[in-house]
């Protein structure tokens, strides 16, 4: 706790607003636990936000991979398949970063209950909306049919 108090004192004096984001890795005391804690400092107090392996969006990545196996079965060129996979991976990463940021902003400005509702319900909906957009965009603009004569 002394280290946390020192962090708060060091950050609170920068501009007086008391609004900062700091990271603290919880792996050091317990090597078997893979959780990282993000502390958001607001008005001299800290608000912990735990990021565990289950909150990082692996379900969206799994849905993307399954949909790639199904969606890339057509006669598409190899280069357009590679573009499609890279676009899907990059887009899924950005959606997950946006989702985690939205939850942290909800904790900071509203409360943890609102962020929990966003975490449990809106996050899955956002992933499905991303996949629908991804496949529409890929079939419309990215994937090219393999033309062999």
N, C-alpha and C positions, 0 to 999 in steps of 0.2 A: 504493500500500500504506500510506502514511503516514496517509491519511484513514481507512482501515479500522482501523488501530491506534488512532487517536484515538477512533473510535466505540466500540471495545471498552473503552478506558479510561473513557470517559464513562459508559457504561452499566453497567459492572461495579461501580461504587461506589454505585449507588442503594440496593439492599437487600442486597447481598452474595450473592444467589443465582446471579447470572451467567446467568440465563435470560431472554433478550429476543429479540424479533423485530425486525429492521431491514430496510429496503428500500434497495437501491442500484440506480440505473438505469444500465445499461451502454450506453445509446444515445449518450451524449455523445462517447466517443472514436471510435466507429464508427457513423456515421449509417445505414449500409446494413444493420446487423444489428438485428433487432427481438427482443431478449431482455431480460428483466428478471430480476435476481437477488435472491432473498430470502435474507438471512443470518440463521440462527438461532444465537444465541450461547448456548453451553452450557459451563459450567465454564471460562470464560476463553478458549475457542477458538470459532471460527466454523465453522458448517456451511453451505455454500452450497447453495441450491436454485434451480435455473434454471427460469424460466417462459418457455417459448418459445411462439410462435403455435400450434404443433402440439399443445401440452399443455393448451390452454385449453378444450377441449371442443367445438370446432367440428363434430366428427363427430356428436355428440349433437344439436346444433342442426340439422344437415343431415337427420338421421334424423327429427327432429320435423317439419321442414317437409315432407318427402316424405310422412310419415304424415298430416299435416294435409290435404294435397291428396287423399289417398285416403280419409281418414276423414270428411271434411266434405262428401261428395258427396250425402248424403241431403237430404231436404226439411226442413231445420232453420231456425229463425228466425235473422234476422241478429244480433240481440242475443245469442242463445245461442252463435252461432259466434264472436262477438267475445270472449265470456267464455271459451270453450274455448281460443282462440288465446292469450289473455293468461295463462290458467292454465298452458298448456303452456310458454310462454316463461319465465314466472316460475319454474315448477317445474324446468325444465331448467337455469336459472341456479343455483338452489339446489342441485341435484344436483351440478353442476360445482364449485361452491364447496365442498360437502361432500367431494367426491372429492379435490380438491386439498389440502384441510385434512387429510384422512385420510392422504394420501401424505406430507405434511410432518410429521405426528405420527409416522408410521412411521419416517421418517428420524431424527427427534429421539430417540425413545425406543427404537427397535430398532436398525436399521442401514439402509444404503442398498439392500442387496440385498432386504430385505423390502419396502421401499417400491417398488423396481423391479418386483417381482412383483405388488404391488397395482396399480401404474400400468399394467402391460401386460395383465393378465388380469381383475382384479376391476373395473376402471373400465368396461370394455365391458359386463360382466355387470350392473353397477349401472345403466347407461344403459338396457339392455333391460328390466330390472325396472321402472324408472321409466316407460318408455313403455307397458308392459303395464298398470301401475296407472293411468296417465294416461287411457288409452282406456277402461278399465273404469269409472273414476270419471266421465269425461265422458259416456259413453253412459248411465250410470245416473242421474246427478244434474245435469249441466250442460246438455246439449243437449236442446232442446225442439223437438218437431215443429212445423213451420209449418202452422197451421190456417187455411186460406182457404176461405171459403164462396162 
